[in-house]
Amino acid sequence: MANKPEDIEDFDEEFEVKEYLIPKNIVNALIDNFSIIRNKLSEVMDIPTSTTSEHALGWWRQQSGDDQIVLKAALTAMAAPAMISQISIMRGNEKYIQTTMAQESSRVSDPCFLIGEDESGDHVKIRRLRAPDVMIGTMLMYLDSEMELGVADFNFTTEIDDFHTLLGFLDLYRRQYYQALMEHEPLPTVFNTEDVRNSIDDAHSYGDPRWLLPLALPVLPNTTVPDQNTLNYSLYDLGKIGIINISSDYSTVTLADPTELLCNEMLTRPASIRITNLGFDENNNPAGMSTMFIRSENLVWFINVGGDTGGTASWAVIDLEKASELMKELFTPVGAPTVVAPEPVEAPKASSDAKYCSLCGKEATWIEQYQRWYCYSCQRYLDS
Amino acid sequence: MNTPFTAEERRKFLQEYSKLHEKSLELEYQVVTSEVEVSDDLVKETDTLRVKLGEMRDQYRLNVPVLPLSRCPYTNQVVYHSIDHYGLDGLWWNSEAPIRPVEVLPSSFFMLNGALDLGKIEKTTFVVKPGPEVPYVIPEILSLPQFKAVISKVKIGDHTGYPIFYFIEDWEEAVEPMNNWGTNYWSFLDADMQLGYHEYGVYAEEQEPDYSDEEIIDDEDEEIEYTYDFDLAKWVDDGKLLWVAPDDPAFMLRKGTSGCSYLNLSGSRQFSVLFDGEYVEPEEEES
């Protein structure tokens, strides 16, 4: 995001839970030192290369016993998450929140961790939640926004490219609404297709999450600004499913009736939530899913970005109960992550290069990935 | 839960602890048996030594290794548990007063049993009860639908250990756990970070139920007596007992008897009691 609102906050105000800071450069050393087994998903955490083990252990010894228990569980969750959820929340136009939730257990009722970084970027910031339900409760509170919630039977599906176009159009509508207010003019009912493209271009250029398309961009596979011709085709597709009406010369679009409701609802958005889940499917293959929950003036919208094929976006108006149900489903890991097992690699042949375990005396195995010697008998790495 | 001992650090630590412990016993004996008034210096020295030993036990608790030993079939989490795998002379194995850290375990952890195929027995000043030489299960627990167990293998000094972890799907359906491997109590840390701690088969004094007003009825289900089953194949076949292949660094759970090296192991089925480097006498059942 090139242009975020200045007041970027995190969950400190919402969660009265202790915050733990671990220097980023010792996280890997601690994980190794405690013989914590990693899985493939941990690579998403992007933990930098560690400093020496001594430095890491020196830091660890300064932590209290109670803190060590929480920190150890957090390190385990970072090393072997069953699921990682990247969550971004735009509250009104004022507060932008980003966090990553790591769940080690495949049980949704088990504790999880919010993982981020501090302002300096030097520390991993960790908070332990009793369960993902705590996070769900907070997001539902944002969606509720203490405003009366209406109901509507409104759902539709578009191709993912057309979803990109639609969000650009919704942003254009909102812009023109504000412009009309500023200039004491009525809100236009006809929009130039060129302006739709400009709106999309603006979203890509500035990445300001107060607008819908920039908020959604990180989860959209196609992140380029379409040329006018491609955009017109996309607008035409939206016209075919009754979202908009496009003129025969492709120069202007007008709103279809249901879309007027959508556009007007999206003028005020007390909360917009984007969730990207990274985990594994039933066959233990890597899988990802992106969703958005948007609280507009009177409605809560759920958008499944990608769908089963990765090529569609489905919108539906839902109530809070359904939102809760969907979130619980989202935060329930399905498959088992692949473990990053130390791959035995043939050790150097020269006998002088061989290493022996100081504990059992057996010959150790060189683990190429971690550049360390491992004793399979004692299940531990040798001291470097 | 601090930084694990190296073998050499542990050896030096236990040497020092043993020396001070012996000295402490001597001093305390002098204090208790003295027929004249004990000097302040002797009392002070005894107290100082007692404090020092307490500090050393705390240090041991911080340094005892916490290793990956199993995996939960319900949460798929690797289970990390403290264990002094350097040998039975570590204070972790003191059956009456084991020195162990607070364990951070999956919410599904129910209890830990174990067996130990004995090698050369270490000299200890405390009693060690490492279980029988071959692994077993508790049928009264494992036959309940809400339980599964996982067996694995870990080298413990000159011995071969078989940790058997029990996991529960739904705590609403819990029964009383047995004491943890090698100890006289069971314990766990729940999701609210509260420590559950008790002794198998014993009510805490203040919690002892008062049955005085109740009609005495002959209820066979009231107290289930746990037994031991060394025939693991049927439990593995039924999918109730899963296993981790020896030396599998990924601790993947395996099902079925094919390739399972934990079946039909030879060794004593008596629960070992060890003291001062010797096999003392077999217990009829685990206390």
Chai-1 contact restraints between the chains, C-beta under 6 A:
chainA,res_idxA,chainB,res_idxB,connection_type,confidence,min_distance_angstrom,max_distance_angstrom,comment,restraint_id
A,S35,B,L67,contact,1.0,0.0,6.0,A-B,restraint_1
A,S35,B,P68,contact,1.0,0.0,6.0,A-B,restraint_2
A,I37,B,P68,contact,1.0,0.0,6.0,A-B,restraint_3
A,I37,B,V78,contact,1.0,0.0,6.0,A-B,restraint_4
A,L57,B,T3,contact,1.0,0.0,6.0,A-B,restraint_5
A,Q68,B,M1,contact,1.0,0.0,6.0,A-B,restraint_6
A,I69,B,V104,contact,1.0,0.0,6.0,A-B,restraint_7
A,K72,B,M1,contact,1.0,0.0,6.0,A-B,restraint_8
A,K72,B,V104,contact,1.0,0.0,6.0,A-B,restraint_9
A,A73,B,V104,contact,1.0,0.0,6.0,A-B,restraint_10
A,E104,B,Q77,contact,1.0,0.0,6.0,A-B,restraint_11
A,S105,B,T75,contact,1.0,0.0,6.0,A-B,restraint_12
A,S105,B,Q77,contact,1.0,0.0,6.0,A-B,restraint_13
A,S106,B,T75,contact,1.0,0.0,6.0,A-B,restraint_14
A,S106,B,N76,contact,1.0,0.0,6.0,A-B,restraint_15
A,R107,B,T75,contact,1.0,0.0,6.0,A-B,restraint_16
A,D110,B,S107,contact,1.0,0.0,6.0,A-B,restraint_17
A,P111,B,A191,contact,1.0,0.0,6.0,A-B,restraint_18
A,A336,B,N76,contact,1.0,0.0,6.0,A-B,restraint_19
A,V339,B,A250,contact,1.0,0.0,6.0,A-B,restraint_20
A,A341,B,P249,contact,1.0,0.0,6.0,A-B,restraint_21
A,A341,B,A250,contact,1.0,0.0,6.0,A-B,restraint_22
A,P342,B,P249,contact,1.0,0.0,6.0,A-B,restraint_23
A,S358,B,A7,contact,1.0,0.0,6.0,A-B,restraint_24
A,L359,B,A7,contact,1.0,0.0,6.0,A-B,restraint_25
A,Y376,B,D247,contact,1.0,0.0,6.0,A-B,restraint_26
A,S377,B,K155,contact,1.0,0.0,6.0,A-B,restraint_27
